[in-house]
Amino acid sequence: DNLISSLCAEGATVIYTTGKAKQVCNAKKKYASDILISIHCNASPKSAPNGLHIYYADNAVAGKKLAEAVSKNFKKNINSNTGIKSDGEGQHSSIGILRANSNDRQIPSILIEMGFMSNPTDIANIDSKSQRQKAMDQVTQSIIEYLNPPKPKKTK
């Protein structure tokens, strides 16, 4: 809800879907979105793993650029342990929502793990309304930066 509100305030049209990956993939095909962001919470049998992780399809340059923008803003403004990984590097190997859709149009797609539910600090941040809003504001800012990259400076 925080991300939807933040994006709509910037003039974005948001298509929200929940459910299994197949439902998300079907929506991705149906609406031919400009960007897909899937938000999850991670878990581990141990309490030590922590931090936010952002996944992108390992063959998707646009997805990697979007993941890098989100990671940069998280690190700068939330001071979190944030990392990015291609989907081939983690438990999200070959996840359909990160892949190109059937009409071969590569939609920049990322999956954000907002922290570990098994880590006391991460779960406190996940449960904090102000932390969630701050994180979603950073995702919104990252999308704005991704869609409007700075123009290269002219050299003399």
C-alpha positions in Angstrom: 0.0 0.0 0.0 2.9 2.4 0.8 4.5 1.9 -2.6 1.2 2.2 -4.5 0.4 5.5 -2.7 3.9 6.8 -3.3 3.9 6.0 -7.0 0.3 7.3 -7.6 1.4 10.6 -5.9 4.0 10.9 -8.6 1.4 10.3 -11.4 2.1 6.6 -12.0 -0.6 4.1 -13.0 -0.2 1.1 -10.7 -1.5 -2.4 -11.4 -1.5 -4.3 -8.2 -1.8 -8.1 -8.1 -1.2 -10.7 -5.4 -1.1 -14.4 -5.5 1.1 -17.0 -7.0 3.9 -16.3 -9.5 1.7 -17.5 -12.4 -0.9 -14.8 -11.6 1.8 -12.2 -11.5 3.2 -13.4 -14.8 -0.2 -13.4 -16.4 -0.8 -9.8 -15.3 2.7 -8.9 -16.6 1.7 -10.2 -20.1 -1.8 -8.7 -20.0 -0.9 -5.2 -19.1 2.5 -4.8 -20.9 3.8 -2.9 -17.9 6.9 -0.6 -18.0 8.3 -2.0 -14.8 7.5 -5.0 -12.5 8.3 -4.9 -8.8 7.6 -7.8 -6.6 7.9 -7.3 -2.9 8.5 -10.1 -0.4 9.9 -10.9 3.0 12.8 -13.4 3.3 13.2 -16.0 6.0 15.9 -18.4 7.3 16.0 -21.2 9.8 18.7 -19.0 11.6 18.3 -15.5 13.0 21.6 -14.2 11.8 20.9 -13.6 8.1 19.7 -10.0 7.5 19.3 -7.2 5.1 17.4 -6.3 2.0 18.1 -8.3 -1.2 17.1 -7.2 -4.7 17.0 -9.8 -7.5 16.9 -9.3 -11.2 17.0 -11.8 -14.2 20.6 -12.6 -14.8 20.3 -11.8 -18.5 18.4 -8.6 -18.1 20.4 -5.4 -18.4 17.4 -3.1 -17.7 16.4 -5.2 -14.6 20.0 -4.9 -13.3 20.0 -1.1 -13.7 16.7 -0.8 -11.9 18.0 -3.1 -9.1 21.1 -1.0 -8.8 19.1 2.2 -8.5 17.0 0.7 -5.7 20.1 -0.6 -3.9 21.9 2.7 -4.2 18.9 4.6 -2.6 18.4 2.0 0.1 22.1 2.1 1.1 22.2 6.0 0.9 18.9 6.7 2.7 18.1 3.7 4.9 21.6 2.7 5.8 20.7 -0.9 5.3 22.6 -4.0 4.5 21.4 -4.1 0.9 22.6 -6.4 -1.8 21.7 -7.1 -5.4 21.9 -10.5 -7.1 20.9 -12.0 -10.4 18.3 -14.7 -10.0 20.9 -17.3 -10.8 22.8 -16.4 -7.6 20.1 -17.1 -5.1 17.0 -19.0 -4.1 15.0 -17.2 -6.8 16.8 -19.0 -9.7 14.8 -18.7 -12.9 11.7 -17.2 -11.2 9.2 -16.5 -13.9 8.3 -13.0 -12.8 11.8 -11.8 -13.5 12.0 -13.3 -17.0 10.9 -11.9 -20.4 7.3 -12.5 -21.2 6.0 -14.6 -24.0 5.9 -11.7 -26.5 9.7 -11.2 -26.0 9.3 -7.7 -24.5 11.8 -7.4 -21.7 10.1 -5.6 -18.9 12.5 -4.4 -16.2 11.6 -6.6 -13.3 12.9 -6.9 -9.8 12.1 -8.9 -6.7 12.8 -7.1 -3.4 13.2 -9.1 -0.3 12.5 -6.4 2.4 14.4 -8.3 5.1 14.4 -11.5 7.0 11.3 -12.3 9.1 13.7 -14.6 11.1 15.9 -11.7 12.1 14.8 -9.5 15.1 16.1 -6.2 13.7 14.7 -6.9 10.2 11.3 -7.9 11.4 11.1 -4.8 13.6 11.8 -2.7 10.5 9.3 -4.7 8.4 6.7 -4.1 11.1 7.5 -0.4 11.5 5.0 1.8 9.5 7.6 4.6 9.2 10.4 2.3 8.0 8.0 0.7 5.4 7.1 4.2 4.2 10.7 5.3 4.0 11.6 2.2 2.0 8.8 2.6 -0.4 9.6 6.2 -0.9 13.1 5.1 -1.9 11.7 2.6 -4.3 9.6 5.4 -5.9 12.7 7.7 -6.1 14.7 4.9 -7.7 12.0 4.4 -10.3 12.0 8.1 -11.1 15.8 8.1 -11.4 15.7 4.9 -13.6 13.0 6.4 -15.9 14.7 9.8 -16.1 18.5 9.2 -16.1 20.7 12.2 -15.9 21.9 13.5 -19.2 25.6 13.0 -19.9 27.7 16.1 -19.3 29.2 17.7 -22.4 32.9 17.9 -22.3 34.9 20.7 -24.0 
